[in-house]
Amino acid sequence: MGTLISPRAVETITAKLALEDGSVYRGESVGAEGTSVGEVVFNTSLSGYQEIFTDPSYNGQIVLLTNPLIGNYGINLDDEESFRPHPRGVIVKEISRRPSNFRSQGDLRSYLKKHGIVGIAGVDTRAITKRLRISGSLKGVLATGDSEDPRMARRDVSDDVLAEKARAWPGLGGIDMVAEVSCDKPYVWKKGFETPFAACFRSNRTVERTAQGLRVAAFDYGIKHNILRILADMGFEVHVLPAKATAADARALRPDGIFLSNGPGDPEGLPYAIETIRSLMGEYPTFGICLGHQLTSLALGAKTFKLKFGHHGGNHPVQNLATGKVEISVQNHCYAVDPETLPGEAKPYFINLNDRSLEGFYHTELPVFAVQFHPEASPGPNDFTFLFDQFARMIRRKGPLDPRIR
């Protein structure tokens, strides 16, 4: 594959981050010029910045990376989790100007600029993270000037104006953020792990095509490519449906199971998805991840709530309540399910050991289960691939999940 972008000397442009509480941080622009507003969240991962940026779950958010040096191994198209990056902005302490990795096809600074992502570097990311932990996620504005008037693109905008712009933004609550990231029409995904580097994410054991001959209808609420790769590599015939596809659309595929993907925003802003899931999950074995977990819970009559600053990173410990085993998970969500509101037939499967929030459940009467974290992105890297095998076995058993069998 040819060179995507090349590092080069860059002109220094000033950028600002203004938060709704009135705090303002000045630094260097490291992406596109302009102004962008979103919800500011922090991610504690030490690597995987490209996978983070191309996760559609970040639609509507400005992402702060707590690792102080970002971009040191460059950009590689094989590492994309979707077809483009999705954050409304990026905040880093320092960005590498000269990436060093034999797989690198370009530098992060040029990548952000190419895709229109506003970024800022040279700010105290530790101080901003501490502010978010105390105050909770805050609305913010990243700006390199007045983007509403191209003639004044680099004019310095006052701190008060930017902070007021952040406060005026309505936020993500109750808004459908999925429509911007879901596919436009159905398609069939056929790619498994085709490169040696992608293949390292296979299970440590000999790969078993446990889903050979099974067809799955995967609802795309912002689905990540690695989820699709795993399903295809297991032998599933993977049919991807847009978020607004109906239950009738899914039934027309004659699937053996239903998969509900991750995605951005407030699950209560997706009443159409909740209704479709409610209609299907009594007919087909169903497995949900992240937003799919929240939507399945809502379809069962549970309630969701917004976390103070969300879970974003690759170091979150979760406990499997069926086995007692503790493993480290990758997470990216701002909303969670209230376990007290789940029906009695839905039993907690995983809990977060940092804040005791619900990280998964299984239904004792229906073939339905879901997890809040991302099993396809395990930092292990294979701690949670067994969940996909459980999905295939649940389909073949035509009955509820047995969480004790891995």
N, C-alpha and C positions, 0 to 999 in steps of 0.2 A: 504494500500500500504506500502511496506517495506521501510526501510531506504535506501536512495539513496547514500549518502555519509556522513561521520561523521567528525566533527571538530577535529583537532589534532594539536599537536605541529609541527611547520613547520620550515625548515631551511631557514634562511634569505639569499636571493640572490639579488645582486645589479642589477638594470635595468636602462636603459636610454631611454629618449624620445628626439630625434633630429628632428628639423623642418627644412624645406628647407631654411628658412631665416638665418640659422646658430645657432639659439638658442638651447641649450641643457639643459635638466632637469634630475637630478639624483634622484632615489628613490629605492624602494624595489619591487622586482618581486612578483606578486600576482597571476600569472597564469602559463601557459606553458613556458618553456625555449625556446629561439630561437630568431629569428629576423623576424619582420613583417613590411611591408610598406603599407601605405594607406593614405586616405584623412582624416585629423583630424577635427572633428566637435564637438560641445558641445551641451549637452541636459540639459535643465533646469527643468526637472521633479523632484518632491520631492520623488516619490516612483515609483514602477513599473519597477525596473531595469531588472528583468527577462524578462518581456514583451518587453522591449527595445532591449535586447540582442538577443532575438529570432525573432525579426522583420526582415524579409529578406531584407527590404529596406536599411539596414545598410551594405549590402555586399560591400566590397571595402573600408570601412571607419574605422577609429580608433575613438572610442567614448569616449569623456570626459564627466563625470557626474559632474555638478556643485554643487549638494547637497554634503556636505562635508563628510557624513558618509553613506557608501553603504554596503549592505549585512546584515543589522541588523535583518531582519526577515527571512533570509535563502533562500532556494530554494525549490520550490514545483512543481512537474511535471504537476499539473493541470493548472498552470499559463503559460505554454509554448504557444507561438503564432505560432510556426512552429516546425519542428522536430529536430532542433538543433540551437545553437547560430550562428550568422553570422558576427559580426564585426571582423575586422582584429586585433583589439587591444582594450584594455580598460584602461582608465586613471581615477584614483580616488584620492581624498585627503587621505581618511582613509577607510580601509576595515575591517568589523567586523570579529573577529576571532571566536566568539561564538554567533551564531544567536539565537534569542529567539522568538519563535512563535509556537503555538501548531500545525500549519500546516507544519512546516519546515521538510524537508526530507534531508537536508544537508546544507553545507556552500558554499558560493559563490567562495571562493578561490579554493576549490577542484573542483567545477563545471567548472571553467575556465580552469583549468589544464587538466581535463578529456577531454574537447573538443578542446584542442590545441590552446586556445586563450591566446596570450601574454598580460600581464597586468602589470601596474605600479601603486604603491601607494606611499604616502609620498611626493608628489610634490605639488607645489603651483598652484592648479587648477584655482584659481581666476586670477592669473597673466597670465596663459596660455589662459584663456577665454578672458581676455581683449586684449591680443595680437591678437587672432582670430577675435575679433570684429573690431579691427583697420585695420588689414592686410587682413581680409577675410580668408576663409578656406585655410589651408596650408597642403601641403604634408608632411608626417612625417614618421619616423622609430621608432619602439619600439624594443629594443634589450636587451638581457641578455648575449650576447656574440656572437661569430662567428658561426652561425648556419650552414654555408656552409661547415664547417669542424667539424664533430662530436667529434673529439679528442680535439678540442679547444672550446667546447661549452660554457665554462664560461670565456674565455679569454676576457679581456677588449678591446673593439674596440675603436679607437680614435674618438673624437667628429667630426673631419673634415671628416673622412671616412663615418660616419653615416649621416651627413648632406648632403654630396655629393650623397649618396645612395638615400636620399629623393628627391633631385633635379632631379636625373636621372630617377625616376619613371615617366612614361608617364601620369599618372592621369586617370580620369574617363571619360573625354570628348570624346564623339563619340564612346565609347566602349559599347558593349553588356554585361551588368552585370547580366541580367535576366537569361541567359542560365544556370548559376551556381546554381540558386535557384528555378527554375520552376520544376514542376513534370516531370517525364520521360514519363508517359503514362496517358491516361484519367482514371478517377475514379469517383465514386458516393459518395458524402459526406452525411452521415445520422445522425450525432450527433448534438443534440441541446444542451440546457443547462441542463446537467445531474446531476450537484452537487449543493448543496445549495449555495455555494460561487459563482459559475458561474451564478446561476439564479438571483443573485442580479443585474446583468447587463441587465435584462429584463426591459421593459418599466414599469414605475410606475403604469400605468393603467392595468386593466386586460388584459393579453396577448391575442391578437386577431390573429388568423391564417389567416391574410389577403391575403396570397398567396396560400392558400390551393388549390391543383389541378393544380398549375402552374409549369412549368419546366423552369429552367434557365441554360444557358451555361455560366460557369464562367471561364474566361481566367486567368490562374495562371501566373502572372508576378512576384510572390513573395507573394502570398495571405496569409493573417493572419487567424488563426483558428477562431478568434472571429467573423470575417465576415461570415465565413461558418456556424458557430453556429447560428447566427442571421437569416440567410437565411433559414436554416433548421427549426428553431423554428417557423418561420412565416408560414411554410407549403410548401415552395418551394421544388421541387425535384431538387437537386443540382448536376449538372454534371460538373466536373472540367476538363478543357482542358489544355494541355501544352501550353506554350507561343507561340510556333511555329506551333500550330494547324492552319489549313487553314479555310477559310470561308466555304468551302465544308464540312469540319469536323464538324463545328458548325451546319450547315444546316441539316446534317444527323441526328442530335439529335432531330430535330423538336422542338426547344425550343420556349417558349413564350416570352423570353427576353434574353438579353445578359448582363453579368456583366463583367467589366474590373477592375482588381485588382490593388492594390498598388505594388510597386517593386522598385528596386535600380537603380541608375545611370542616365545617360543622355537619355532622351526619343528619341532624334534624332539618337541614336545608335541602334534603333529598327525599321528599315524600313519595315521589314516583318509584324510587328504588326500594324503599321500605315496603311498599305495596306489592311490587313484583316479587320480592324475596318471600314475603308472607304467603303469596300464592303458590310458590314453587317448592318451598322447603319441606312440605309434607309429602310431596311426590318424588323428589329426587334427593339422594345423598348430597349434602352441601358442606363446603369448607370455605371459611372466610378468613382473610388476613387484614389486620389493621382497620381501615375504614370498613372493610367487609365484616369484621368482627362487630363493630359498632352498629352497623345497619342490621345485621342478623339479630342482635340483641333488641334493637328497637322493634323489629318485626315480631319478636316474641313478647313484646309488651314492656320491656325494660326501659330505663331512663339513662340518658347520658349527661355528663357535666364537663365543664372546661377545667382542665388542670391549671395550676397557678402559672407555671412556665413550661409545661409540657415535658415530654421525654424525647430527646433528640441525641443520638449517639450510639456508639458501638460497645458500650461497657455497662449495660444494665443487667443486674443479676435477677433472674426469675427462678422460682421454685416450682417444680412439677409436683402437684399435690397428690398425684396417684403413686409416685415412686419416691418422693422426698428428695430427689436429685436437684441440685442447683446448677444452673448453667448461665452463661453470659450471652445476652441477646443484643441485637441491633434494633433500635426503636426510632420512630419518627411520628409523633402524634401529639396533638394538643387537647384532645377530648378523650374521655374514658367512660366506661360503663359502670353504673352503680350496681354492685352485686346484690344489694338488698332488694332490688326491684326485679331481678330475674325470676321467672316462674320456678316453682319447686323442682320441676323436671330438668332444669338447666343447672348443672353442678360446676362450681369453679374448677378449672383445670390447672391454671398457672396463676401465681401472684408475683407482684413486683416486690422485691425485698428492700428496696429503698423507701417506698411510701405505702406498701401493702395494697396498692391498687390492683384491680382485676386485670390479668393478662391472658385470659382464655377461659372457655367453658366448653362443656359437651352436654348434649341432651341425652337423657336416659331412655327416652321412648322413641325419638326420631333420629335418623342418621344425619345428625347435624353437629358440627363443632367449629370453633373459630378461635383464633389467637390474635392478640393485640400487637405483638412484636412481629419482626420480619424473619421468618425461618429461612428464606432464600438468601439472606445476607449475613448468616451467622459468622461472627468473627473467629469461630473455632477452627476451620470454616464450616464444619459439618455437624455441629451440635444438634440442629433441629431438622435435618433433612428427613428424619424418620416420620415427621408429621405428614409429608407428602405420601409416604408409603402407607401411613394409617388411612389416608383418604382413599387410596386405591383399594385397600383391604376392606374398608367400610362399604365401598360400592359393591365389591364381590360378595360380601356377607349379606348385603341387603338388610342391614340392621344397624342399631346404634353403635357408636364407637366404644370399644373396650380400651380405656386409656392405659391399662397396665401392659398392653402388648405393644412393643416397639418394633 
